[in-house]
Amino acid sequence: MTEIKRCEWIAGKPDYYVEYHDHIWGVPEHDDQLLFQWLILESFHVGLSWQLVLSKKENFINAFDHFDYEKIAEYGEEDIERLSNDAGIIRHKGKIRAAITNAQAFMKVQEEFG
């Protein structure tokens, strides 16, 4: 088995961060569900550390219906309130609203380009 060569900055990071480095970062992804997940997580990352976002990834998955963009595109004010009160995620209402808008835009891109 070949040993994975790691960047220096990953030394001492938590296991979930090493897992991200080794198996996700820099690896092409073609699955729409996973692409949408990373789009949303990246949008919550703005102004915060990536390590913080990754540490909450499982909470985001549960809070955002496993990143089902069709469901998220239909979220309303009740969902925004529910998410803004979820201590397991980043509760920025602007970012929550952006996730809904991004889900709607994601579906329009699928319609246009497949």
Backbone torsions as a table, in degrees:
resi	resn	phi	psi	omega
1	MET	NA	134.6	-179.4
2	THR	-81.2	133.7	177.2
3	GLU	-74.3	138.5	179.3
4	ILE	-76.9	128.7	175.6
5	LYS	-85.8	125.7	-176.3
6	ARG	-112.5	150.9	173.7
7	CYS	-67.0	152.2	-179.5
8	GLU	-61.3	-35.3	-175.6
9	TRP	-67.3	-12.4	-178.7
10	ILE	-84.6	-14.8	-178.5
11	ALA	-58.0	131.1	177.3
12	GLY	80.9	1.5	-179.8
13	LYS	-81.1	158.5	178.5
14	PRO	-62.8	159.0	-177.5
15	ASP	-54.4	-41.8	-179.1
16	TYR	-62.5	-30.5	179.3
17	TYR	-75.7	-39.6	176.6
18	VAL	-64.0	-41.9	177.4
19	GLU	-58.7	-44.7	177.5
20	TYR	-60.7	-47.5	-179.8
21	HIS	-59.1	-45.7	-172.8
22	ASP	-76.5	-31.6	-169.6
23	HIS	-122.6	-10.3	-175.9
24	ILE	-123.1	-50.5	-176.7
25	TRP	-59.9	123.4	177.5
26	GLY	79.6	3.9	180.0
27	VAL	-100.3	124.4	179.6
28	PRO	-57.2	139.9	179.4
29	GLU	-127.5	134.0	-177.8
30	HIS	-124.1	-1.0	179.5
31	ASP	-83.6	120.0	-176.6
32	ASP	-56.7	-41.0	-179.0
33	GLN	-61.1	-45.8	179.6
34	LEU	-70.6	-36.9	176.7
35	LEU	-61.2	-41.8	178.6
36	PHE	-65.3	-42.4	177.5
37	GLN	-55.1	-48.4	-177.7
38	TRP	-69.7	-32.8	175.1
39	LEU	-60.2	-45.9	-178.3
40	ILE	-68.6	-45.5	179.1
41	LEU	-61.4	-40.3	177.5
42	GLU	-62.9	-36.9	-179.8
43	SER	-68.2	-31.4	175.9
44	PHE	-76.4	-18.2	-179.8
45	HIS	-71.6	-25.6	-175.5
46	VAL	-52.8	121.4	179.0
47	GLY	82.3	-0.9	-178.5
48	LEU	-129.2	171.5	179.1
49	SER	-80.9	145.8	177.2
50	TRP	-64.8	-34.4	178.8
51	GLN	-60.9	-40.3	177.6
52	LEU	-61.2	-47.1	-179.4
53	VAL	-62.0	-46.9	179.7
54	LEU	-62.0	-34.0	-180.0
55	SER	-66.5	-20.5	-179.2
56	LYS	-106.3	7.1	-173.8
57	LYS	-54.1	-48.2	-178.7
58	GLU	-62.9	-37.3	176.8
59	ASN	-64.3	-41.2	177.1
60	PHE	-62.1	-43.7	-179.7
61	ILE	-56.5	-47.6	-179.6
62	ASN	-69.2	-42.7	-177.0
63	ALA	-67.7	-34.6	-176.5
64	PHE	-103.9	39.9	174.1
65	ASP	47.4	46.6	178.7
66	HIS	56.5	32.0	179.4
67	PHE	56.3	36.4	174.0
68	ASP	-75.1	99.8	-173.3
69	TYR	-62.9	-28.3	177.4
70	GLU	-66.4	-39.9	176.8
71	LYS	-69.5	-45.6	-177.4
72	ILE	-62.1	-36.2	179.2
73	ALA	-60.4	-23.0	-179.0
74	GLU	-96.6	-0.3	-179.3
75	TYR	-58.1	142.3	177.1
76	GLY	-120.6	-164.8	-176.8
77	GLU	-60.9	-35.2	178.6
78	GLU	-62.5	-40.8	178.3
79	ASP	-68.2	-38.9	178.7
80	ILE	-62.0	-42.6	177.9
81	GLU	-65.1	-43.7	179.2
82	ARG	-58.0	-47.7	-178.5
83	LEU	-68.6	-37.2	-178.9
84	SER	-71.0	-12.4	176.2
85	ASN	-103.7	3.4	-178.7
86	ASP	-88.0	106.0	-177.1
87	ALA	-67.6	-11.8	-178.4
88	GLY	-82.4	-10.3	-179.3
89	ILE	-122.8	-179.9	173.2
90	ILE	-83.4	120.9	-167.1
91	ARG	-99.9	37.2	-179.1
92	HIS	-81.9	114.4	-175.2
93	LYS	-60.6	-35.3	177.7
94	GLY	-63.2	-39.8	178.8
95	LYS	-72.2	-35.4	176.4
96	ILE	-64.0	-46.8	177.4
97	ARG	-61.5	-38.1	178.3
98	ALA	-63.5	-36.1	178.1
99	ALA	-62.4	-39.5	178.4
100	ILE	-67.0	-47.3	178.3
101	THR	-61.1	-40.3	178.7
102	ASN	-65.5	-36.3	176.8
103	ALA	-63.0	-43.2	178.9
104	GLN	-64.6	-43.6	179.4
105	ALA	-66.8	-37.8	179.0
106	PHE	-58.9	-42.7	179.8
107	MET	-68.6	-35.0	176.8
108	LYS	-65.7	-38.0	176.8
109	VAL	-64.7	-42.0	177.0
110	GLN	-60.2	-43.5	179.3
111	GLU	-59.6	-42.9	-175.8
112	GLU	-77.0	-39.5	-171.3
113	PHE	-115.2	-5.3	178.8
114	GLY	87.6	NA	NA
